[in-house]
Amino acid sequence: MKLYRLEPQEDKDKDAGLAPVLQEMERPEPGPDEVLIKVQAASLNYRDLLMRKGQSGSGGGGSIIPLSDGAGVVEAVGKDVSRFKEGDRVAGCFFCGWDDGPFDMKYHKAALGGSLDGMLAEYVTLPEVGVVEAPPHLSAEEAACLPCAGLTAWTALFERAQLKPGETVLALGTGGVSIFALQFAVAAAAKVIITSSKDEKLHRARELGADYGINYRTHPEWDREVWTQTEKRGVEHILEVGGPGTFPRSLNSIAAGGNLALIGVLTGKGAPDSSLFPLVTRCVNLHGIYVGHRAAFSRMNAFLEEHEIHPVIDRTFEFEDAPAAYEYLESGQHFGKVVIRVG
Ligand SMILES: NC(=O)c1ccc[n+]([C@@H]2O[C@H](COP(=O)([O-])OP(=O)(O)OC[C@H]3O[C@@H](n4cnc5c(N)ncnc54)[C@H](OP(=O)(O)O)[C@@H]3O)[C@@H](O)[C@H]2O)c1
């Protein structure tokens, strides 16, 4: 079978320390508690760019099969497997073994495409605790968008917070996590304010149901607009994917008693240059989000099915063009998800 592994680049001066290299190996056999999945599609996340640079927290040492996110069909199951059978349509879980309940650091060592081999392969074996049924209304390409970006947005809005109709969600940028947040919020009858560097992306977000869009390049003080749009109340939910470069303005945008989900590092991993006092005086609920567990994944899938939500796929690349898919994601042209067709 064919697969990619992240390998050191020959040109050591290049910024990207590792590169996805196409390889061949024997098809794996499932162990007693494992399922063998014929992967049909995989999707990229910003994390995969960090992993390629050797900069992510969960592994990234190279020679791993990359990508946390993939979906396909069960080809065979081990003798102790009870949840799945041959022919089931499934997706892998980001954390292999975080079934439910609170996070434990041991799961950090079981992240696909990081500390463990990931999904950019024609076949993978996963323990059945690391697999979920794919929503029946989704294609494999669509299901492959869910494990990281989809579940992160879901966890922030519905597991750690309880988004209610009429509340306002602020999504930063139009990447994978933010567009899932937009879709979930619209389905939950919440309002959405979204930012982007490009007016045409804001237009697309409005078509998906966003109530208000702010170009953060032409309006660098976007928090003032959020304040105006919410009649100086602020928003009840923020998916903070930006990190230190956006955190101070997110803090200015949060409503009293609001939920600030710390998710991303798009502007770096350093500390924000901002007083943290508003967190106290506004009684803000600060949530550190790390994707989510399998039980939440199943609840998200039920919600996707109930509301007939289809993940927004910007572009799909063929398996042999996987390196180009990385470059495309890195260019920032995308709106929503970038997918690689595998099978
Ligand atoms: N904690 C977790 O569990 C978790 C899970 C998933 C992702 N993440 C993190 O969340 C972040 C987003 O991930 P992703 O996969 O959704 O990324 P992505 O699909 O690559 O999206 C990146 C988008 O973010 C926007 N952006 C970039 N800089 C921005 C800024 N200064 N202000 C506002 N928006 C900005 C851009 O949108 P426009 O082109 O519209 O400007 C860009 O296209 C990453 O840092 C990732 O590591 C964390």
The ligand as a Tripos MOL2 file, in Angstrom:
@<TRIPOS>MOLECULE
LIG
   48    52     1     0     0
SMALL
NO_CHARGES

@<TRIPOS>ATOM
      1 N1         -6.5530   23.5120   20.5970 N.am      1 LIG1
      2 C1         -7.0040   22.6630   19.6910 C.2       1 LIG1
      3 O1         -7.5050   21.5820   20.0000 O.2       1 LIG1
      4 C2         -6.9630   23.0570   18.2500 C.ar      1 LIG1
      5 C3         -7.6870   22.3270   17.3070 C.ar      1 LIG1
      6 C4         -7.7190   22.7800   15.9910 C.ar      1 LIG1
      7 C5         -6.9850   23.9140   15.6420 C.ar      1 LIG1
      8 N2         -6.2500   24.5400   16.5760 N.ar      1 LIG1
      9 C6         -5.5140   25.7670   16.2440 C.3       1 LIG1
     10 O2         -6.4600   26.7320   15.8030 O.3       1 LIG1
     11 C7         -5.8790   27.5340   14.7830 C.3       1 LIG1
     12 C8         -6.7430   27.4430   13.5410 C.3       1 LIG1
     13 O3         -6.6340   26.1360   13.0150 O.3       1 LIG1
     14 P1         -7.3200   25.7580   11.6300 P.3       1 LIG1
     15 O4         -6.9040   24.3720   11.3130 O.co2     1 LIG1
     16 O5         -8.7390   26.1310   11.6440 O.co2     1 LIG1
     17 O6         -6.5200   26.7710   10.6680 O.3       1 LIG1
     18 P2         -6.6760   27.0440    9.1310 P.3       1 LIG1
     19 O7         -7.7710   26.2520    8.5420 O.co2     1 LIG1
     20 O8         -5.3190   26.9560    8.5210 O.co2     1 LIG1
     21 O9         -7.1560   28.5740    9.1260 O.3       1 LIG1
     22 C9         -6.2650   29.6160    9.1620 C.3       1 LIG1
     23 C10        -7.0680   30.9060    8.9140 C.3       1 LIG1
     24 O10        -6.9870   31.7280   10.0590 O.3       1 LIG1
     25 C11        -7.1170   33.0660    9.6760 C.3       1 LIG1
     26 N3         -6.1030   33.8850   10.3400 N.ar      1 LIG1
     27 C12        -4.7690   33.8650   10.1980 C.ar      1 LIG1
     28 N4         -4.2200   34.8320   10.9540 N.ar      1 LIG1
     29 C13        -5.2450   35.4740   11.5650 C.ar      1 LIG1
     30 C14        -5.3330   36.5810   12.4450 C.ar      1 LIG1
     31 N5         -4.2410   37.2600   12.8510 N.pl3     1 LIG1
     32 N6         -6.5530   36.9750   12.8670 N.ar      1 LIG1
     33 C15        -7.6580   36.3230   12.4800 C.ar      1 LIG1
     34 N7         -7.6290   35.2720   11.6340 N.ar      1 LIG1
     35 C16        -6.4340   34.8590   11.1930 C.ar      1 LIG1
     36 C17        -7.0090   33.1490    8.1860 C.3       1 LIG1
     37 O11        -8.3390   33.3890    7.6920 O.3       1 LIG1
     38 P3         -8.6510   34.5100    6.5850 P.3       1 LIG1
     39 O12        -7.9890   34.0270    5.3410 O.co2     1 LIG1
     40 O13       -10.1290   34.5460    6.5180 O.co2     1 LIG1
     41 O14        -8.0570   35.7980    7.1010 O.co2     1 LIG1
     42 C18        -6.5050   31.7530    7.8070 C.3       1 LIG1
     43 O15        -6.9520   31.3320    6.5610 O.3       1 LIG1
     44 C19        -4.4610   27.0270   14.6170 C.3       1 LIG1
     45 O16        -3.5800   27.7850   15.4300 O.3       1 LIG1
     46 C20        -4.5180   25.6030   15.1220 C.3       1 LIG1
     47 O17        -3.2660   25.1450   15.5710 O.3       1 LIG1
     48 C21        -6.2170   24.1440   17.8750 C.ar      1 LIG1
@<TRIPOS>BOND
     1     1     2 1
     2     2     3 2
     3     2     4 1
     4     4     5 ar
     5     4    48 ar
     6     5     6 ar
     7     6     7 ar
     8     7     8 ar
     9     8     9 1
    10     8    48 ar
    11     9    10 1
    12     9    46 1
    13    10    11 1
    14    11    12 1
    15    11    44 1
    16    12    13 1
    17    13    14 1
    18    14    15 2
    19    14    16 1
    20    14    17 1
    21    17    18 1
    22    18    19 2
    23    18    20 1
    24    18    21 1
    25    21    22 1
    26    22    23 1
    27    23    24 1
    28    23    42 1
    29    24    25 1
    30    25    26 1
    31    25    36 1
    32    26    27 ar
    33    26    35 ar
    34    27    28 ar
    35    28    29 ar
    36    29    30 ar
    37    29    35 ar
    38    30    31 1
    39    30    32 ar
    40    32    33 ar
    41    33    34 ar
    42    34    35 ar
    43    36    37 1
    44    36    42 1
    45    37    38 1
    46    38    39 2
    47    38    40 1
    48    38    41 1
    49    42    43 1
    50    44    45 1
    51    44    46 1
    52    46    47 1
@<TRIPOS>SUBSTRUCTURE
     1 LIG1         1 GROUP 0 **** ****
